[in-house]
Amino acid sequence: MNLIQRSRAENSAYVQLLILGGYALAGVFIGTILSFAILAVLYGPNILMDPAGLMSGDPKYLDGLKIVQILTTTGLFMAPAIALAWTEGKKLDDFYGFKKPQALLLLSVFVIMAVSSPITELTGLINQKMTLPGILKPLESWMREKEDETMRMTIELLTVRKPWDFAVNMFMIAILPAIAEELMFRGGIQRSLTRMAGNPHVAIWLSAIIFSAIHVQFFGFIPRMLLGALFGYIYFWTRSLWYTMFAHFLNNGYAVCLALYLQKHNMPLNSADNTSNFNWIGYGISILLTIFALYYFKKQTTSHGKQLDQGLL
């Protein structure tokens, strides 16, 4: 039995974005209800009356918080994007693009992520030094406070205390967000914005800004925006979400592995965020290698795309 509707004209890009936003709100609502129910079962109903205690970083609440994180990612990002394709009567692989990945292009994505990591580090260090004018100092203090809270919670979630924590962290922080966020931001938002604006570059950068802003981490906005743009161009060039999901997984998976390495060597988990691992020559080489790697990748995807269009692959 075919549950997919017959092919028909898509809704306008504006309608698609409204539908996507509506599904996201519904996903948050359903995810919140499920989270409350699970937390009440795990810790008793009184925990719902003490959100500060829940978010305090107490290790006894971490299993519940990880479940909440997984439900939030699924409800806010993955489910709405899947529902949008279903609403349009399309299969996911046709609607968003899941062309069979090629080993050489996957290797190229790995190289791009590796050589560009110093750039991500540099922009992160610059972003962390951001200061606001005197009249906005109260706002800056609030932003710093929220950033510190997020950092403390992230450290607690990344800390490996039990044998299965690393596997759970890899799924929660690397695998699931790579799938869910790429479906939402590159597949759902960027695709609709491209149709709306008629300019893929505008769509890529607007999607990247939204991608970074929704994480509500003010002093990591620039590097996350640049990563979002990088994922956007990978999607634009390849017409396949597999490559952006792989790139996203590499970025997040590296953070999970780095946290485990730091913990095993008795180093603070936030030490990598405040120190520079390269000098200016290293950053300059990273920029040059990244430009070359992107040029090579674009050239390869252009050639591959022509072969697909001609039916040679």
N, C-alpha and C positions, 0 to 999 in steps of 0.2 A: 504494500500500500504506500503510495507516494504522498507524504504529508506536505511537500513543497508545493506552493501554489503555482499555477501556470505563469509563464513569463508575461510581464506587463510593464508598462512604462513606470519608471520610478517616480516617487514624489519629488517635489523640488528640493533643492539643498536646504532652503530655509525650513521647510516642513520636516526634513530629516533631522536637522539639528534640534528642533523643538521636540520631536519624538524621542530622540536620544536623551535630551535633558529630562523629559518626563519619565523615561525608563530609569534613568539614574536616580531621580528622587524616589521612585518606587523601590528601587534596589536598596537604597539607604534605609528606607523605612522598614522594609522586610528584614534586612540585615540587622537593624537595630533591635527589632522585636526578637529575632532569633538569638541575638547576643545576650539580651536581657534574660531570656529563658535559660540559656546555657549557664550564664553566670549565677543565676539563682539556684540552679540545680547543683553546681559545683561548690558554691560558697555560702549558700543560704540567701533568702530574699533580702536580708538586711544589707547585703553588699551593695544593692542598688541605691540605698540611701546614703552611701558613703563613697561617691565617685573619687574623692581626693585620696582616700585610702587605696582604692583600686589602682589609681595612677601613680601611686607613691614609689613604685619600683620594688615593692616587697616581693621577694622571690616566690612566695606561696601563691601569688596571683598571676604569675607569668604564663602558666598553661592556659588560663582563661583569656588572658590578653592576646595570646597568640591565636586562639580560636577566633576572637573578635577581629583581629587583623585580617585573617583569612576570609572571614565572612564579609568584611567591609570591602576588601579588594574585589571579591567576586561580585558583590551586589552593586558596587558603584561603577566598576569598569567593565568586567567581562560579560555579565548577564545583559546589561543594556545594549552592548554592541552586537551580541548574538541575537537579541530580540529585534533589533533594528533590521538586520538582514532577513529574519523571518517575516517581519511586517512587510518588507518590500517583496516578499515571495521569492527570495534568492537563496541559493546555497552559499555557505560561508566562503568556499573556495572560489566561487564565481564573483561574489559581491566584493570581497576584500582583496582577493588575490593570494592564493597559496600555491603558486607555481612550484613545481618540484625543484628543490634547491640543488645547486651544482657544487661539487666539492671544492673546485677552484675558487668560486665566489665566497663560499663559507670561509675558506682559508684567508681570502683577501679581507673579509670582515674582521677576522681575528687579528690580522696584522694592523688594520686601521685602529682597532680598539687599543692594541698594545702601544703603537707609536704615538697615539694621541693622548694617552693617559697623563703624561707630564703637562700637557696643555690644560687638561681638566684640573690637575693639581694647582697650577699657577693661577688660573681664574678663580679657583676656590679660595686661595690665600688672599688674592686681591679683594674678592667679595667680602671676606671676613673682616677686612680692615675698613669697610664702608662706614662712614660717619655722616650724620645728618646735621643741618644747620642748627644753631643754638635754640631757635624757637621750636624745633622738632625733637629736642633731646628727650622729652618724656616719651615720645613715640619710639625713639631709638632704644630707650631703656626697656620698654615693653617688648619690643622685637627681640632684644638680647635675652630677656627673661624667657620668652617663648622658645627661642632657639636652644637655650640651655636645658629647658624642660624636655624638649624633643631629643636632645643629645643624651640626656640621662636615661630616658626611656629606651632609646635605640641601643645604648650600651647594655642595658638590662636584658633586652630581647636577644642580643647577639651573644651574650655570655653563655658558654657551654657548661652546664652543670651536670647533665645526665648523658648517658651514651647516645641517645637518639636526638639530642638537642641540635647537633650539627645538621643532620638530615632534615629535621623540621625547619630549621632556619634557612637552609638552602631552598626548600620548597616555598616557604612563606615570603622570603625576601628576594629570591632570584628567579625561580621557575614561574610561580604564579603571577607576580607583577609583570614579568617579561611577556607572558601571554595576554593577560588582562589589559594592561596599560597600552600595549601596542594595538590590540583590537580597538580600544576606545579612541586613543589619540591619533594614531596614524591611520587605522582603518576607518573609524567612524568620523572623527572631527576633521582630520586633514582631507579625507576624501570628499566630504561635503563642502568644506571651505574651498577646495580646488574647483568644484563645480560652481560654487557661488561667485568666487572672485575671478575665475578664468585665468588665474596666474598661479602656477604651482609654487613659486617662491614665496609669494605672499601667504599662501595656505600653510606652507611648511613652517614659516617663522611665527605666524599667529598660533598654530598648533603647539609649537615649542614653548611659546610664552604661556599658553594655558596649561600645558603639561607641567611647567615649572611652578606656576602660581598655585596650582591646586595642591601642591605638597606643603604649602604654607611654611616654607623655610627661607626666611628673608636673606640670610647670609650664605645661602647656597643657591640663590636664584640664578646667577649667571652661568655657572658650570652646568647646572641641570638644564637650562634653556639651550645651551650650546649642544648638549647631548641630545636633547629633543630634536634640534635642527639636523644633527648628524643622522639620527634615526629616520627623520623625515626624508632626507635626500637619498638614503639607502632605499627606502620604500619607493620613492619616485623613480629612481633609476632601475630598480629590479622588478617593480610591479608585483612584489611578493612580500608578505609579512613574515615569512620564515626567516629572512635575513635580519630584519629589525628585531625580531624576537631573540634571535641568536646574539645580536650585538647587545641588547638590553640584558640578557642573561649573563653575558660575559662581564659587563660592568657591575651588576649587582652581586654576581657570584664571586667576583674578586674581593668585594668588600666583606663577604661572609668568610672567605678563606683567610683574608688578612686578619680579621678579628680573631679567628682561631689561632693563627700563628702568633699574634701578639700575646694572647692569653697563655699559650704554652710557654712563651719566653718571659712570662711575668712582667709584661709591659702594659701600660694603661691603654685601653682601647681607643681613647681619643688622641693618642700621641701622633697618629698619622695625619690628623686633620689640622694640626697646628705647626707642623714643621715642613720645611722644604727639602726634598730629596734630590734636587737638581740645582745646578747653577745656571746662569743665563745662557751659557753655551749649550747646555743640555736642553733648555727650553727652546732655543733657536733651532737646534737639530730636530727636535720633536716637531716643530712647526713645518720645517722643510719636508721631513719624512711623511707627515700627515698629508700635506698638499700633494706630494708625489703618489702616495697610496690611494688617495681619493681620485686623482686623475687616472691612474691605472684602473681602478675599480669602475669608474664611469665608462672608460673605454671598453672594458670587458663586458659590462652590462649592455652597452649600446650594440656591440657586435652580437651578443647573445639574443637581445631583443629582436634584431633583424632576422636572425635565424628562426626564431619562434614565429614571427610574422609570415615568413616565407614557407613555414611548415617543414623546416629542415631538422628540427629537434622534436 
